[in-house]
Amino acid sequence: MMFRTLVGSYKEIRTLKKITGHPVLGPVFHDLRETLNDTSKGLGKYASVDDKTSLYDKVLTQVQGAIALPDPTRGVRLKLIEIMMQTAAYQVLVIPPRPELDESGLRSFEGITGELKSRIPELAEKDDHLKELFYSLDNTAKDIKDMVDAILLQYWTSSLYLSAFHVARCALKDYHNDPYQDWYRPCFISQCIWMESNYRNTLGLPSALCGSLPEIRALLHASWFKLIEGGVQELRLAWEESWTAAFHEPSPYGAPLSE
């Protein structure tokens, strides 16, 4: 594996320097190192040395593959939206219920409730992806704590990839300094809203979205992928215009969003 070879052989140190000096791979490498060296939480705290080495290899290889495409910006965008959907699928399951503190800030958005964590055992019987996740575990998840721990590990891993590709898209200058214009944060929030909507449908729960046509609202939150796939340049502008056209109301992301 690439990173294992790099750290394992002095002869390859010049290759490591090439990576750290690369305009895209360099920032991604430093982002990975910051996360995986933070032993206070997440993968930095719980992943083994071998697992961390493997993650360096896998993430850097995926980013390298995306930026090697004829259109690197589009390649990174397509991977980003794919990873966003994966991360959101775990994120909405681990957001704490009220009145616990929601450090992500996502629970303040309509459609993301923090109500699903307690329903994980029920979802595990009905959602195919979760069924496969728990089936694949070396040790069977015996209770909700085991299930949450397994989902947290998946969430941390997916978030590592998400952060890496976010850094890559910034290195490619695919962002706006103005929070009213940048697409990354609202796109991720929309994926979370869409995933919670799917889970709620699976559980037979009412929509958490207010206003008319909640099912259409949920579908519109899922439409970012089509915009990216279609090569739209100004993603947030296009998405917000589609929202206003559909519901004759301002976009839910009309105010600056913090990272």
C-alpha positions as CSV (number, residue, x, y, z in Angstrom):
1,M,0.0,0.0,0.0
2,M,1.2,3.5,-0.9
3,F,1.5,5.1,2.5
4,R,2.8,2.0,4.2
5,T,5.6,1.9,1.6
6,L,6.3,5.5,2.2
7,V,6.7,5.4,5.9
8,G,8.4,2.0,5.8
9,S,11.3,2.8,3.5
10,Y,13.8,5.7,3.8
11,K,14.5,5.3,0.1
12,E,11.0,6.4,-0.7
13,I,11.1,9.6,1.4
14,R,11.4,11.7,-1.7
15,T,8.0,10.3,-2.8
16,L,6.5,11.3,0.5
17,K,7.9,14.8,-0.1
18,K,6.3,14.8,-3.5
19,I,2.9,14.1,-1.8
20,T,3.3,16.7,0.9
21,G,4.4,19.2,-1.6
22,H,1.6,18.5,-4.1
23,P,-1.0,21.4,-4.3
24,V,-3.9,19.0,-3.6
25,L,-2.5,15.8,-2.1
26,G,-0.4,17.9,0.3
27,P,-3.3,19.6,2.1
28,V,-5.2,16.3,2.1
29,F,-2.3,14.5,3.7
30,H,-2.0,17.1,6.4
31,D,-5.8,17.0,7.1
32,L,-5.5,13.2,7.5
33,R,-2.6,13.5,9.8
34,E,-4.3,16.0,12.0
35,T,-7.4,13.8,12.4
36,L,-5.6,10.5,12.9
37,N,-3.0,12.0,15.3
38,D,-5.7,13.4,17.5
39,T,-5.9,10.8,20.2
40,S,-8.6,12.5,22.1
41,K,-11.5,11.3,20.0
42,G,-12.8,9.4,17.0
43,L,-10.4,7.4,14.8
44,G,-7.4,9.1,16.4
45,K,-8.4,7.6,19.7
46,Y,-9.9,4.2,18.7
47,A,-8.2,3.1,15.4
48,S,-5.2,0.9,15.5
49,V,-1.9,1.9,14.0
50,D,-2.4,-0.6,11.1
51,D,-5.9,0.8,10.5
52,K,-4.6,4.3,10.4
53,T,-1.9,3.4,7.9
54,S,-4.5,1.7,5.8
55,L,-6.7,4.8,5.9
56,Y,-3.9,7.0,4.7
57,D,-3.4,4.7,1.8
58,K,-7.0,4.4,0.8
59,V,-8.0,8.0,1.2
60,L,-4.9,9.4,-0.7
61,T,-5.4,6.8,-3.4
62,Q,-9.1,7.8,-3.9
63,V,-8.3,11.5,-4.0
64,Q,-5.4,10.9,-6.4
65,G,-7.8,9.0,-8.7
66,A,-10.3,11.8,-8.6
67,I,-7.9,14.5,-9.5
68,A,-6.3,12.4,-12.2
69,L,-9.6,12.6,-14.2
70,P,-9.8,14.9,-17.3
71,D,-11.9,17.3,-15.1
72,P,-10.5,17.1,-11.6
73,T,-13.1,19.5,-10.1
74,R,-16.0,17.4,-11.4
75,G,-14.2,14.2,-10.2
76,V,-13.9,15.5,-6.7
77,R,-17.4,16.8,-6.7
78,L,-18.8,13.4,-7.7
79,K,-16.8,11.6,-5.0
80,L,-17.9,14.3,-2.5
81,I,-21.6,13.9,-3.0
82,E,-21.2,10.1,-2.9
83,I,-19.4,10.3,0.5
84,M,-21.8,12.9,1.7
85,M,-24.7,10.5,1.3
86,Q,-22.8,7.8,3.1
87,T,-21.8,10.1,6.0
88,A,-25.3,11.5,6.3
89,A,-26.8,8.0,6.5
90,Y,-24.7,7.6,9.7
91,Q,-24.8,11.2,10.9
92,V,-28.6,11.3,11.4
93,L,-28.5,8.1,13.5
94,V,-25.9,9.4,16.0
95,I,-27.2,12.9,16.5
96,P,-28.3,13.0,20.1
97,P,-31.9,13.5,21.1
98,R,-33.0,16.7,22.9
99,P,-32.1,18.1,25.3
100,E,-28.5,16.8,24.8
101,L,-26.1,19.2,23.1
102,D,-25.8,18.8,19.4
103,E,-22.3,19.9,18.6
104,S,-22.8,19.4,14.8
105,G,-25.5,22.1,14.8
106,L,-27.5,20.0,12.3
107,R,-30.5,19.5,14.6
108,S,-31.4,23.1,14.3
109,F,-32.4,22.5,10.7
110,E,-36.0,21.4,9.9
111,G,-36.0,17.7,9.0
112,I,-33.2,16.6,11.3
113,T,-34.5,15.7,14.7
114,G,-32.1,13.5,16.7
115,E,-35.0,11.1,17.2
116,L,-33.6,8.2,15.3
117,K,-30.9,7.0,17.7
118,S,-33.3,5.2,19.9
119,R,-34.9,3.6,16.9
120,I,-31.7,1.9,15.6
121,P,-32.7,-1.6,16.7
122,E,-35.9,-1.3,14.8
123,L,-34.2,0.1,11.7
124,A,-31.7,-2.7,11.9
125,E,-34.5,-5.1,11.1
126,K,-35.9,-3.1,8.2
127,D,-33.1,-1.2,6.5
128,D,-31.0,-3.3,4.2
129,H,-27.8,-1.3,4.6
130,L,-27.9,-1.5,8.4
131,K,-28.8,-5.2,8.2
132,E,-25.6,-5.8,6.1
133,L,-23.5,-3.6,8.4
134,F,-24.4,-5.5,11.6
135,Y,-24.2,-8.8,9.8
136,S,-20.6,-8.1,8.7
137,L,-19.4,-7.4,12.3
138,D,-16.9,-9.9,13.8
139,N,-18.8,-9.7,17.0
140,T,-22.6,-9.5,16.9
141,A,-24.1,-6.3,18.1
142,K,-26.0,-7.5,21.2
143,D,-27.7,-4.2,22.2
144,I,-28.3,-0.6,21.2
145,K,-24.9,0.4,22.6
146,D,-23.1,-2.1,20.4
147,M,-25.1,-0.9,17.4
148,V,-24.4,2.8,18.1
149,D,-20.6,2.0,18.5
150,A,-20.6,0.2,15.1
151,I,-22.4,3.1,13.4
152,L,-20.0,5.6,15.1
153,L,-17.0,3.8,13.6
154,Q,-18.6,3.9,10.2
155,Y,-19.4,7.6,10.7
156,W,-15.9,8.5,11.7
157,T,-14.4,6.7,8.8
158,S,-16.8,8.2,6.3
159,S,-16.2,11.7,7.8
160,L,-12.5,11.2,7.3
161,Y,-13.0,10.7,3.6
162,L,-15.5,13.6,3.5
163,S,-13.1,16.0,5.1
164,A,-10.3,14.9,2.7
165,F,-12.4,15.5,-0.4
166,H,-13.6,18.8,1.1
167,V,-9.9,19.8,1.5
168,A,-9.3,18.7,-2.1
169,R,-12.2,20.7,-3.6
170,C,-10.9,23.8,-1.7
171,A,-7.4,23.2,-3.0
172,L,-9.0,23.1,-6.5
173,K,-10.6,26.5,-5.7
174,D,-14.1,25.0,-6.0
175,Y,-15.6,27.2,-3.3
176,H,-16.9,30.6,-2.4
177,N,-15.6,32.7,0.5
178,D,-19.0,34.2,0.9
179,P,-21.1,31.7,3.0
180,Y,-24.2,32.8,1.1
181,Q,-22.7,31.3,-2.0
182,D,-20.7,28.2,-1.0
183,W,-22.4,24.9,-1.7
184,Y,-20.7,22.4,0.6
185,R,-22.5,22.9,3.9
186,P,-26.0,23.2,2.6
187,C,-25.4,20.2,0.3
188,F,-24.4,18.1,3.3
189,I,-27.4,19.3,5.4
190,S,-29.7,18.4,2.5
191,Q,-28.2,14.8,2.4
192,C,-28.9,14.5,6.1
193,I,-32.5,15.7,5.7
194,W,-33.0,13.3,2.8
195,M,-31.6,10.3,4.8
196,E,-33.7,11.1,7.8
197,S,-36.7,11.3,5.6
198,N,-35.9,7.8,4.2
199,Y,-35.4,6.3,7.6
200,R,-38.7,7.8,8.9
201,N,-40.5,6.4,5.9
202,T,-39.0,3.0,6.7
203,L,-40.2,3.3,10.3
204,G,-43.6,4.5,9.3
205,L,-43.0,7.8,11.1
206,P,-44.5,11.1,9.9
207,S,-42.3,13.5,8.0
208,A,-40.2,15.9,10.0
209,L,-40.5,18.5,7.3
210,C,-43.1,21.3,7.6
211,G,-45.0,23.1,4.9
212,S,-46.8,21.7,1.9
213,L,-45.7,18.6,0.0
214,P,-43.1,17.2,2.5
215,E,-42.3,14.3,0.2
216,I,-41.4,16.7,-2.7
217,R,-39.4,18.8,-0.3
218,A,-37.4,15.7,0.7
219,L,-36.8,14.7,-2.9
220,L,-35.6,18.2,-3.7
221,H,-33.0,17.9,-0.9
222,A,-31.8,14.8,-2.7
223,S,-31.4,16.6,-6.0
224,W,-27.9,18.0,-5.5
225,F,-26.4,14.8,-7.1
226,K,-28.2,15.5,-10.4
227,L,-26.9,19.0,-10.4
228,I,-23.3,17.8,-9.9
229,E,-23.7,15.0,-12.4
230,G,-25.2,17.5,-14.9
231,G,-22.1,19.7,-14.6
232,V,-23.8,22.8,-13.1
233,Q,-21.1,25.2,-12.0
234,E,-22.9,27.3,-9.4
235,L,-24.5,24.5,-7.4
236,R,-26.0,26.5,-4.6
237,L,-27.5,29.1,-6.8
238,A,-29.1,26.4,-9.0
239,W,-30.4,24.4,-6.0
240,E,-31.9,27.5,-4.3
241,E,-33.6,28.6,-7.5
242,S,-35.2,25.2,-7.9
243,W,-36.4,25.4,-4.3
244,T,-38.0,28.8,-4.8
245,A,-39.5,27.8,-8.1
246,A,-41.1,24.7,-6.5
247,F,-42.4,26.2,-3.3
248,H,-42.5,29.9,-3.9
249,E,-40.5,30.6,-0.7
250,P,-36.9,31.4,0.2
251,S,-34.4,28.6,0.4
252,P,-33.8,27.1,3.8
253,Y,-30.2,28.1,3.4
254,G,-30.8,31.8,3.0
255,A,-28.6,32.8,5.9
256,P,-24.8,32.4,6.3
257,L,-23.9,28.8,7.4
258,S,-20.9,28.2,9.7
259,E,-18.5,25.3,8.9
